[in-house]
Amino acid sequence: MGAPSAQRTGLLFGFAAYGLWGLLPLYWHALADTGAGEVLAHRMVWSLPTALVILALLRRWSWVKALVRQPRTLGLLVLAATVISVNWGLFIWSVSAGKVLESSLGYFINPLVSIAFGVLLLRERLRVAQWVAVGIGTLAVVVMTVAYGRLPWISLCLAFSFATYGLIKKHIKLEGVESFSAETAVQFLPALGFLLFLGARGDSSFTTEGLGHALLLACAGVATALPLIFFGSAAVRLPLSTIGLLQYLAPAFMFVLGLTVFHEEMPPERWAGFGLVWVALCLLTWDALRNAHKGRAALRAAAARARAQGEEGEGGEESTATAVPEASPRA
């Protein structure tokens, strides 16, 4: 497959992945009458059989034996599964509580939190534009605190939990499908235990709310896995800079849903806070694209120098080869 065709395919997968993630509030809203804990547990339980089907189709099993012999990686997987469970549960609850806009803010500021983690925990050095973006993002949190009359804790918890999840994943050497499968395996037993506990108490809605409701709960695994698969397909076909731009689609869709479908309030002071976040993200995007352009230019220049040096070397070899036969007769 040619590069342009691969990029077009990658863009389709990328739009599908982030589009589905952005539309997930509609799915969780359809289950709003069910407790967030039960929905989360079903999401975890049904994700494992979904993952096993995917692994069977792809015939990817060899990584399991290697993983079992790596206790450090197993520990990181347990930690990652715990952190993403908190993120999932809070997001599901926020949709049922009518906080979709505040949730979208969390995913908008997530890149800024990831950058802050890079500085504080990984000792990364920021460019000037990145420092300015982080400063604007911090100001946005202050503005939103004033706008809400409280700290936007849902946004901050979602942003920090997802950034923490990303930080942990940097140290887990597994591909997307394998990592998803391992994490859902960690989540499965606690989630199943919780559902059995609800059933024993008579508080489970799985068998009491009709077939449609049961199917929605059971399909939560597919709703979780499908965008992840699309994302994996996009990631291998697209440059990182393009993936970075596409990631803003999900919170943008959430924002639009919060305004137009769920009719959440958006007074001017909240617009100001969101506006500051968007300015920070635009600055980050501009800086990332500029840096990527410089990197590509440097690579092209290095390649051109290497070609030039190679041609000079070949020219020198030809001169030597010509001189040797001429010298022999004189000898």
NORWO-V734807 format. One record per residue. N is the residue number from 1. RES is the residue in one small letter. PHI is phi as a letter, one per 30 degrees, with the letter a starting at -180 (NA if undefined). PSI is psi as a letter, one per 30 degrees, with the letter a starting at -180 (* if undefined). NEAR is the number of other ideal C-beta (glycine too) atoms within 8 Angstrom. Layout:
N&RES&PHI&PSI&NEAR ; N&RES&PHI&PSI&NEAR
This chain:
1&m&NA&k&4 ; 2&g&d&l&5 ; 3&a&d&e&5 ; 4&p&d&e&6 ; 5&s&d&e&8 ; 6&a&d&e&10 ; 7&q&d&e&10 ; 8&r&d&e&8 ; 9&t&d&e&11 ; 10&g&d&e&14 ; 11&l&d&e&11 ; 12&l&d&e&8 ; 13&f&d&e&13 ; 14&g&d&e&15 ; 15&f&d&e&10 ; 16&a&d&e&10 ; 17&a&d&e&14 ; 18&y&d&f&15 ; 19&g&d&e&11 ; 20&l&d&e&12 ; 21&w&d&e&10 ; 22&g&d&f&13 ; 23&l&c&f&10 ; 24&l&e&e&10 ; 25&p&e&e&13 ; 26&l&d&e&9 ; 27&y&d&e&11 ; 28&w&d&f&13 ; 29&h&d&e&10 ; 30&a&d&f&7 ; 31&l&c&g&13 ; 32&a&d&f&8 ; 33&d&d&f&5 ; 34&t&c&k&11 ; 35&g&e&k&5 ; 36&a&e&e&10 ; 37&g&d&e&8 ; 38&e&d&e&16 ; 39&v&d&e&14 ; 40&l&d&e&13 ; 41&a&d&e&13 ; 42&h&d&e&14 ; 43&r&e&e&15 ; 44&m&d&e&14 ; 45&v&d&e&12 ; 46&w&d&f&14 ; 47&s&d&e&16 ; 48&l&d&e&14 ; 49&p&d&e&8 ; 50&t&d&e&13 ; 51&a&d&e&15 ; 52&l&d&e&9 ; 53&v&d&e&8 ; 54&i&d&e&12 ; 55&l&d&e&13 ; 56&a&d&e&7 ; 57&l&d&e&6 ; 58&l&d&f&7 ; 59&r&h&h&6 ; 60&r&c&j&8 ; 61&w&b&f&6 ; 62&s&d&f&6 ; 63&w&d&f&10 ; 64&v&d&e&7 ; 65&k&d&e&7 ; 66&a&d&e&8 ; 67&l&d&e&12 ; 68&v&d&f&7 ; 69&r&c&g&5 ; 70&q&b&i&8 ; 71&p&d&e&5 ; 72&r&d&e&6 ; 73&t&d&e&11 ; 74&l&d&e&10 ; 75&g&d&e&8 ; 76&l&d&e&11 ; 77&l&d&e&14 ; 78&v&d&e&9 ; 79&l&d&e&9 ; 80&a&d&e&14 ; 81&a&d&e&12 ; 82&t&d&e&8 ; 83&v&d&e&12 ; 84&i&d&f&12 ; 85&s&d&e&11 ; 86&v&d&e&10 ; 87&n&d&e&12 ; 88&w&d&e&10 ; 89&g&d&e&11 ; 90&l&d&e&12 ; 91&f&d&e&12 ; 92&i&d&e&14 ; 93&w&d&e&9 ; 94&s&d&e&13 ; 95&v&d&e&13 ; 96&s&d&f&11 ; 97&a&c&g&6 ; 98&g&i&h&6 ; 99&k&b&h&10 ; 100&v&d&e&14 ; 101&l&d&e&13 ; 102&e&d&e&12 ; 103&s&d&e&17 ; 104&s&d&e&13 ; 105&l&e&e&15 ; 106&g&e&e&17 ; 107&y&d&f&13 ; 108&f&d&e&13 ; 109&i&d&f&15 ; 110&n&e&e&12 ; 111&p&d&e&10 ; 112&l&d&e&15 ; 113&v&d&e&11 ; 114&s&d&e&11 ; 115&i&d&e&13 ; 116&a&d&e&9 ; 117&f&d&e&12 ; 118&g&d&e&10 ; 119&v&d&e&11 ; 120&l&d&e&6 ; 121&l&c&e&7 ; 122&l&c&g&7 ; 123&r&h&h&5 ; 124&e&d&k&6 ; 125&r&c&k&5 ; 126&l&c&k&10 ; 127&r&d&l&8 ; 128&v&e&e&6 ; 129&a&d&e&10 ; 130&q&d&e&11 ; 131&w&d&e&9 ; 132&v&d&e&10 ; 133&a&d&e&15 ; 134&v&d&e&13 ; 135&g&d&e&8 ; 136&i&d&e&13 ; 137&g&d&e&13 ; 138&t&d&e&8 ; 139&l&d&e&9 ; 140&a&d&e&14 ; 141&v&d&e&14 ; 142&v&d&e&8 ; 143&v&d&e&12 ; 144&m&d&e&14 ; 145&t&d&e&10 ; 146&v&d&e&8 ; 147&a&d&e&11 ; 148&y&d&f&10 ; 149&g&i&g&4 ; 150&r&a&l&6 ; 151&l&d&k&7 ; 152&p&d&i&13 ; 153&w&d&e&7 ; 154&i&d&e&12 ; 155&s&e&e&14 ; 156&l&d&e&12 ; 157&c&d&e&11 ; 158&l&d&e&16 ; 159&a&d&e&14 ; 160&f&d&e&9 ; 161&s&d&e&13 ; 162&f&d&e&13 ; 163&a&d&e&12 ; 164&t&d&e&10 ; 165&y&e&e&12 ; 166&g&d&e&9 ; 167&l&d&e&11 ; 168&i&d&e&12 ; 169&k&d&f&9 ; 170&k&d&f&6 ; 171&h&c&g&7 ; 172&i&c&j&11 ; 173&k&d&i&4 ; 174&l&b&k&10 ; 175&e&d&l&7 ; 176&g&e&e&11 ; 177&v&d&e&14 ; 178&e&d&e&11 ; 179&s&d&e&13 ; 180&f&d&e&12 ; 181&s&d&e&13 ; 182&a&d&e&11 ; 183&e&d&e&12 ; 184&t&d&f&15 ; 185&a&d&e&9 ; 186&v&d&e&9 ; 187&q&d&f&13 ; 188&f&e&e&12 ; 189&l&d&e&6 ; 190&p&d&e&8 ; 191&a&d&e&14 ; 192&l&d&e&10 ; 193&g&d&e&8 ; 194&f&d&e&11 ; 195&l&d&e&14 ; 196&l&d&e&8 ; 197&f&d&e&8 ; 198&l&d&e&11 ; 199&g&d&e&10 ; 200&a&d&e&6 ; 201&r&d&f&7 ; 202&g&i&g&5 ; 203&d&c&g&7 ; 204&s&d&k&11 ; 205&s&c&g&11 ; 206&f&d&e&12 ; 207&t&c&g&5 ; 208&t&c&f&5 ; 209&e&c&g&8 ; 210&g&j&l&5 ; 211&l&d&e&5 ; 212&g&e&e&6 ; 213&h&d&e&12 ; 214&a&d&e&11 ; 215&l&d&e&8 ; 216&l&d&e&11 ; 217&l&d&e&15 ; 218&a&d&e&9 ; 219&c&d&g&9 ; 220&a&d&e&14 ; 221&g&d&e&16 ; 222&v&d&e&9 ; 223&a&d&f&12 ; 224&t&d&e&11 ; 225&a&d&e&13 ; 226&l&e&e&9 ; 227&p&d&e&13 ; 228&l&d&e&12 ; 229&i&d&e&11 ; 230&f&d&e&13 ; 231&f&d&e&13 ; 232&g&e&e&11 ; 233&s&d&e&11 ; 234&a&d&e&15 ; 235&a&d&e&9 ; 236&v&d&f&6 ; 237&r&c&f&10 ; 238&l&c&l&12 ; 239&p&d&l&6 ; 240&l&d&e&7 ; 241&s&d&e&9 ; 242&t&d&e&11 ; 243&i&e&e&12 ; 244&g&d&e&10 ; 245&l&d&e&8 ; 246&l&d&f&13 ; 247&q&d&f&9 ; 248&y&d&f&9 ; 249&l&d&e&11 ; 250&a&d&e&12 ; 251&p&d&f&13 ; 252&a&d&e&10 ; 253&f&d&e&13 ; 254&m&e&e&15 ; 255&f&d&e&12 ; 256&v&d&e&8 ; 257&l&d&e&14 ; 258&g&e&e&15 ; 259&l&d&e&11 ; 260&t&c&e&7 ; 261&v&c&e&7 ; 262&f&c&f&11 ; 263&h&h&h&5 ; 264&e&d&l&10 ; 265&e&d&k&4 ; 266&m&b&i&8 ; 267&p&d&l&7 ; 268&p&e&e&5 ; 269&e&d&e&9 ; 270&r&d&e&13 ; 271&w&e&e&9 ; 272&a&d&e&10 ; 273&g&d&e&14 ; 274&f&d&e&13 ; 275&g&e&e&8 ; 276&l&d&e&13 ; 277&v&d&e&15 ; 278&w&d&e&9 ; 279&v&d&e&9 ; 280&a&d&e&15 ; 281&l&d&e&13 ; 282&c&d&e&8 ; 283&l&d&e&12 ; 284&l&d&e&14 ; 285&t&d&e&10 ; 286&w&e&e&9 ; 287&d&d&e&12 ; 288&a&d&e&10 ; 289&l&d&e&9 ; 290&r&d&e&8 ; 291&n&d&e&9 ; 292&a&d&e&11 ; 293&h&d&e&8 ; 294&k&d&e&8 ; 295&g&d&e&8 ; 296&r&d&e&8 ; 297&a&d&e&8 ; 298&a&d&e&8 ; 299&l&d&e&8 ; 300&r&d&e&8 ; 301&a&d&e&8 ; 302&a&d&e&8 ; 303&a&d&e&8 ; 304&a&d&e&8 ; 305&r&d&e&8 ; 306&a&d&e&8 ; 307&r&d&e&8 ; 308&a&d&e&8 ; 309&q&d&e&8 ; 310&g&d&e&8 ; 311&e&d&e&8 ; 312&e&d&e&8 ; 313&g&d&e&8 ; 314&e&d&e&8 ; 315&g&d&e&8 ; 316&g&d&e&8 ; 317&e&d&e&8 ; 318&e&d&e&8 ; 319&s&d&e&8 ; 320&t&d&e&8 ; 321&a&d&e&8 ; 322&t&d&e&8 ; 323&a&d&e&8 ; 324&v&d&e&8 ; 325&p&d&e&7 ; 326&e&d&e&8 ; 327&a&d&f&8 ; 328&s&d&e&7 ; 329&p&e&e&5 ; 330&r&d&e&5 ; 331&a&d&*&4
